[in-house]
Amino acid sequence: FGSQAVVVAIDTAGGRVKTRAGPTETPRETAEWAHEAEERGAGEILLTSIDADGTREGYDLDITAAVAQAVSIPVIASGGAGSAAHVADALRVAQAALLASILHEDPERLTSLRGELREMGVPIRDAA
């Protein structure tokens, strides 16, 4: 396996790295820690905004963009997807977007989301 197989998951709120799924704040600035993770061999960053997670009100685009600018490896935006527009917005600043709670109640929603994203001009590969 190469570095592309090493994904560093970072939980963030207020621009700071959080631990233990959120309650513990560290002194680390999120973009700085992502850069250090890349220097240590990370191949991707999974960035979860714990403030936005589960809200379905959109990703934290500011911190996602800051992290994407701080690293040269792919960033996966996580936390906040509630619509195809949210996903499209995230893909403007990150290389991928994670979907979770938006699919929990309706797993078939993925099919309609893919169609909506295609209509918006977002390149979506065909499902296997």
C-alpha positions in Angstrom: 0.0 0.0 0.0 1.1 3.5 -0.7 0.3 6.9 0.9 -3.0 7.0 -1.1 -4.1 4.3 1.3 -3.5 6.4 4.4 -6.5 8.5 5.2 -6.2 10.9 8.2 -9.6 11.7 9.7 -9.8 15.2 11.3 -12.7 16.3 13.4 -12.9 20.1 13.5 -14.9 22.9 15.0 -14.1 26.6 15.1 -11.0 26.0 13.1 -9.5 23.8 15.8 -8.9 20.0 15.8 -11.2 18.2 18.2 -10.7 14.7 19.7 -12.9 12.0 21.2 -15.6 12.7 18.6 -15.8 16.4 19.5 -15.8 17.2 23.2 -12.0 17.7 23.6 -10.5 20.7 21.8 -6.8 20.7 21.0 -4.6 23.7 20.5 -4.0 22.6 16.9 -5.3 24.7 14.1 -7.1 22.4 11.6 -5.3 23.4 8.4 -1.9 23.4 10.0 -2.6 19.8 11.4 -3.7 18.7 7.9 -0.5 20.0 6.4 1.5 18.1 9.1 -0.4 14.9 8.4 0.5 15.2 4.7 4.1 15.7 5.6 3.9 12.6 7.8 2.6 10.5 4.8 -1.1 10.9 4.7 -2.6 10.4 1.2 -6.0 11.9 1.9 -7.7 14.0 4.5 -11.2 13.2 5.7 -12.4 16.5 7.2 -15.5 16.4 9.4 -17.0 19.6 10.7 -18.6 18.4 13.9 -20.6 21.6 14.1 -22.3 20.9 10.7 -22.4 17.1 11.1 -25.9 15.8 11.0 -27.5 19.2 10.5 -28.2 18.8 6.7 -27.6 22.6 6.5 -24.4 22.4 4.3 -20.7 21.7 4.8 -18.4 24.2 6.5 -16.9 25.5 3.3 -14.6 27.9 4.9 -12.6 25.4 6.9 -12.8 22.9 4.0 -11.3 25.4 1.6 -8.6 26.4 4.1 -7.6 22.7 4.5 -7.7 22.1 0.8 -5.4 25.1 0.2 -3.0 23.9 3.0 -2.4 20.5 1.4 -1.7 19.0 -2.0 -3.5 15.7 -1.3 -7.3 15.1 -1.7 -9.6 16.4 0.9 -13.0 14.7 1.6 -15.6 17.1 3.0 -17.8 15.6 5.7 -20.6 16.9 7.8 -23.7 18.8 6.7 -24.9 17.4 3.4 -28.6 18.1 3.1 -29.1 18.7 -0.6 -27.4 18.2 -4.0 -26.5 21.9 -3.9 -24.6 21.4 -0.7 -22.6 18.5 -2.3 -21.9 20.6 -5.4 -20.7 23.5 -3.2 -18.4 21.1 -1.3 -17.0 19.8 -4.5 -16.0 23.3 -5.5 -13.5 23.4 -2.6 -12.7 19.7 -1.9 -12.0 16.7 -4.1 -14.8 14.5 -2.6 -17.9 14.8 -0.4 -19.0 12.3 2.2 -22.8 11.6 2.5 -24.2 10.1 5.7 -27.3 11.4 7.5 -28.9 12.6 4.2 -29.1 8.9 3.3 -30.1 7.4 6.6 -33.8 7.8 6.3 -34.0 7.2 2.6 -31.1 5.1 1.0 -32.8 5.5 -2.4 -32.0 9.2 -2.1 -28.6 8.5 -3.5 -30.0 7.8 -6.9 -31.9 11.1 -7.1 -28.9 13.0 -5.7 -26.7 11.7 -8.4 -29.2 12.8 -11.0 -29.5 16.3 -9.5 -25.7 16.6 -9.4 -25.5 15.6 -13.1 -28.1 18.2 -13.9 -25.9 20.8 -12.1 -23.0 19.8 -14.3 -21.1 18.0 -11.6 -19.2 15.1 -13.0 -20.4 11.9 -11.4 -19.1 8.5 -12.4 -21.5 5.7 -13.2 -22.4 3.5 -10.3 -21.1 -0.1 -10.5 
